[in-house]
Amino acid sequence: MAEVIVVGGGVGGMVAALLLARGGHRVRLYEKLDRLGGKLAERERDGFAFSLGPSLLTLPEVFRELGVTRELVELDELCRYRFADGSELRAYRDPARMAAEVERLAPGEGASWRAFHQWAATCLDASRRTFFAGPLGRRPEQARLGDLRAVAPGRTLDGLARRFFRDPRLRQYVGRYATYAGSSPYRAPAALGCVPAIEHGDGGWYVRGGLPRLADDLACLLLGAGVDVRTGAEVAEVTAGPSAVSGVVLASGERVAADAVVVNADAAALYGRLLPDRRRLRRMARLGPSSSAFLLLAGVTGRTEGLPHHSVVFSADYRGEFADIFGRRVPPHDPTVYIGCSAVDDPSQAPAGAENWVMLVNVPAGDPGRWPMTPDAYGDRVLETLARRGHDLSGRLRFTETFTPADLSERYGAPGGAIYGTAYRGALAPFRRPGNRGPRRGLYLVGGSAHPGGGLPLVAMGGRIVASLVQQDMPARTGTEAR
Ligand SMILES: Cc1cc2nc3c(=O)[nH]c(=O)nc-3n(C[C@H](O)[C@H](O)[C@H](O)COP(=O)(O)OP(=O)(O)OC[C@H]3O[C@@H](n4cnc5c(N)ncnc54)[C@H](O)[C@@H]3O)c2cc1C
């Protein structure tokens, strides 16, 4: 049995801790906040509940397999896209229904969507056999000839969209999937185009009571598995000799020894502060940070006729928007706005007859001191933008609150508030992220900044990968396999 320390109780850290404890190891998890879940967080005010992180759950079986039994609600409409010309595209799980919607929006493009979906499904299958199957640097057992070409065809996501669609609105719809990884469609690899195959294959889901309930369920499973969970316990340093880790030092000064340390903090925090490694930091800097988010929460009176759970209201100039975020590194002048309203499917999320709006804009990670305006002024710009595009909330706002990259950074310890650590930049970006094995024996990385990347199902898959690596390196004497 190995003594394992997990640094951070985000979803990746919790999944790794759970599987290692079930595999027979002695696991301690240290979380600096007073609750588990990391970015799976919420804010409650005056009877309104707002998710500060994830709002859409995909691949729910990843959590079911871990023992999460909570009721999940499948969304009939995955997302509604509203374009700058006022037209709308409703996305449905069923590929035939989706293709018909695309055909209605842009006559002649329904068949193109089917071809795109076929490409995405092939790319997803190849990714499952390779990229998602294990750590980087090891030839996956199931890999087939041609998988690498399917995953990394040497195009950007925008290049992929251009290959399939003539209509600029459909290119914008495809490009949006880059933001699922905090990246720009003009730099991110085409591989991110496999995400729609996940949504149209397994659907989009909501967790009754809000997505943060998933963190509650994982916390219960940790208790059941005997993980020693310490909240309010920040790790200040990972200690190591020349070849192997030896434990951690807590911010309180307490030293704790371990055979293995699994770090769920951002890789930049690990290599910048916890166990400094300039070479690895430089390598991460070459990809650049992922985007961060500006969140505007609003308690809204009255119900909006026909409002779906998820909407995206697109900007008129997508290329200009990403040039602002990743080039000039300023919040976009004309932003695309995501709107999430869980009260549509769950009355517990807002008082009767009211709505809980979470509005999210992709913004650069980093110092908000560089912002040309205050958060409140930017919040007003978001509301004005929405009003111009058919969502006028004036006269209906009970209150608003903003969260900037600095707020996210402080909450989650993610440097600059970067949601996914590094961005996906260049054809081979998925293979250039920090790996799951650290530079010393017994050091492992899990979470959105490490392989295989961010998003709830992916960080859970990363937890599984790391648990199997530890199990392989330090088999537990009980003989039970980490499943
Ligand atoms: C606004 C927003 C919207 C999103 N939307 C979606 C979505 O709709 N669907 C989806 O699937 N994903 C979404 N995501 C992404 C998803 O939330 C993340 O990828 C995932 O939750 C990250 O999990 P993680 O394992 O990387 O850990 P994190 O959530 O990053 O947690 C890391 C934990 O480590 C702790 N920690 C850090 N340093 C230390 C230390 N030194 N000592 C002790 N503890 C430490 C932190 O406090 C934190 O709790 C969204 C994220 C954000 C921010």
The ligand as a Tripos MOL2 file, in Angstrom:
@<TRIPOS>MOLECULE
LIG
   53    58     1     0     0
SMALL
NO_CHARGES

@<TRIPOS>ATOM
      1 C1        -16.8440   29.4110  -16.0880 C.3       1 LIG1
      2 C2        -16.5580   27.9670  -16.4220 C.ar      1 LIG1
      3 C3        -17.4660   27.2560  -17.2070 C.ar      1 LIG1
      4 C4        -17.2300   25.9020  -17.4820 C.ar      1 LIG1
      5 N1        -18.1770   25.2030  -18.1790 N.ar      1 LIG1
      6 C5        -18.0460   23.8530  -18.3170 C.ar      1 LIG1
      7 C6        -19.1200   23.0620  -18.8070 C.ar      1 LIG1
      8 O1        -20.2040   23.5670  -19.1110 O.2       1 LIG1
      9 N2        -18.9320   21.7050  -18.9070 N.ar      1 LIG1
     10 C7        -17.7590   21.1170  -18.5250 C.ar      1 LIG1
     11 O2        -17.6490   19.8780  -18.6190 O.2       1 LIG1
     12 N3        -16.7180   21.8470  -18.0290 N.ar      1 LIG1
     13 C8        -16.8380   23.1920  -17.9060 C.ar      1 LIG1
     14 N4        -15.8410   23.9290  -17.3380 N.ar      1 LIG1
     15 C9        -14.5460   23.2770  -17.0450 C.3       1 LIG1
     16 C10       -14.5730   22.4540  -15.7740 C.3       1 LIG1
     17 O3        -15.1540   23.1720  -14.7570 O.3       1 LIG1
     18 C11       -13.1380   22.1430  -15.3750 C.3       1 LIG1
     19 O4        -12.4090   21.6130  -16.4620 O.3       1 LIG1
     20 C12       -13.0550   21.1520  -14.2190 C.3       1 LIG1
     21 O5        -14.0220   21.3870  -13.2310 O.3       1 LIG1
     22 C13       -11.6550   21.2980  -13.6400 C.3       1 LIG1
     23 O6        -11.3920   20.2810  -12.7240 O.3       1 LIG1
     24 P1         -9.9040   20.0870  -12.1760 P.3       1 LIG1
     25 O7         -9.7680   18.6570  -11.7970 O.co2     1 LIG1
     26 O8         -8.9330   20.6330  -13.1570 O.co2     1 LIG1
     27 O9         -9.8310   20.8880  -10.8340 O.3       1 LIG1
     28 P2        -10.1680   22.3970  -10.4390 P.3       1 LIG1
     29 O10       -11.6270   22.5810  -10.5390 O.co2     1 LIG1
     30 O11        -9.2630   23.3270  -11.1440 O.co2     1 LIG1
     31 O12        -9.8130   22.3610   -8.9100 O.3       1 LIG1
     32 C14        -8.5100   22.3870   -8.4180 C.3       1 LIG1
     33 C15        -8.6040   22.4480   -6.9080 C.3       1 LIG1
     34 O13        -7.3000   22.4720   -6.3450 O.3       1 LIG1
     35 C16        -7.3100   23.3720   -5.2560 C.3       1 LIG1
     36 N5         -5.9360   23.8060   -5.0330 N.ar      1 LIG1
     37 C17        -5.1580   24.5250   -5.8810 C.ar      1 LIG1
     38 N6         -3.9530   24.7340   -5.3570 N.ar      1 LIG1
     39 C18        -3.9510   24.1170   -4.1500 C.ar      1 LIG1
     40 C19        -2.9640   23.9820   -3.1160 C.ar      1 LIG1
     41 N7         -1.7460   24.5180   -3.2470 N.pl3     1 LIG1
     42 N8         -3.2980   23.2920   -1.9930 N.ar      1 LIG1
     43 C20        -4.5350   22.7460   -1.8600 C.ar      1 LIG1
     44 N9         -5.4980   22.8560   -2.8030 N.ar      1 LIG1
     45 C21        -5.2110   23.5300   -3.9320 C.ar      1 LIG1
     46 C22        -8.2290   24.4810   -5.6890 C.3       1 LIG1
     47 O14        -8.7310   25.2340   -4.6070 O.3       1 LIG1
     48 C23        -9.3230   23.6930   -6.4070 C.3       1 LIG1
     49 O15       -10.3610   23.3080   -5.5360 O.3       1 LIG1
     50 C24       -16.0520   25.2750  -17.0180 C.ar      1 LIG1
     51 C25       -15.1430   25.9900  -16.2290 C.ar      1 LIG1
     52 C26       -15.4090   27.3160  -15.9130 C.ar      1 LIG1
     53 C27       -14.4410   28.0530  -15.0140 C.3       1 LIG1
@<TRIPOS>BOND
     1     1     2 1
     2     2     3 ar
     3     2    52 ar
     4     3     4 ar
     5     4     5 ar
     6     4    50 ar
     7     5     6 ar
     8     6     7 ar
     9     6    13 1
    10     7     8 2
    11     7     9 ar
    12     9    10 ar
    13    10    11 2
    14    10    12 ar
    15    12    13 ar
    16    13    14 ar
    17    14    15 1
    18    14    50 ar
    19    15    16 1
    20    16    17 1
    21    16    18 1
    22    18    19 1
    23    18    20 1
    24    20    21 1
    25    20    22 1
    26    22    23 1
    27    23    24 1
    28    24    25 2
    29    24    26 1
    30    24    27 1
    31    27    28 1
    32    28    29 2
    33    28    30 1
    34    28    31 1
    35    31    32 1
    36    32    33 1
    37    33    34 1
    38    33    48 1
    39    34    35 1
    40    35    36 1
    41    35    46 1
    42    36    37 ar
    43    36    45 ar
    44    37    38 ar
    45    38    39 ar
    46    39    40 ar
    47    39    45 ar
    48    40    41 1
    49    40    42 ar
    50    42    43 ar
    51    43    44 ar
    52    44    45 ar
    53    46    47 1
    54    46    48 1
    55    48    49 1
    56    50    51 ar
    57    51    52 ar
    58    52    53 1
@<TRIPOS>SUBSTRUCTURE
     1 LIG1         1 GROUP 0 **** ****
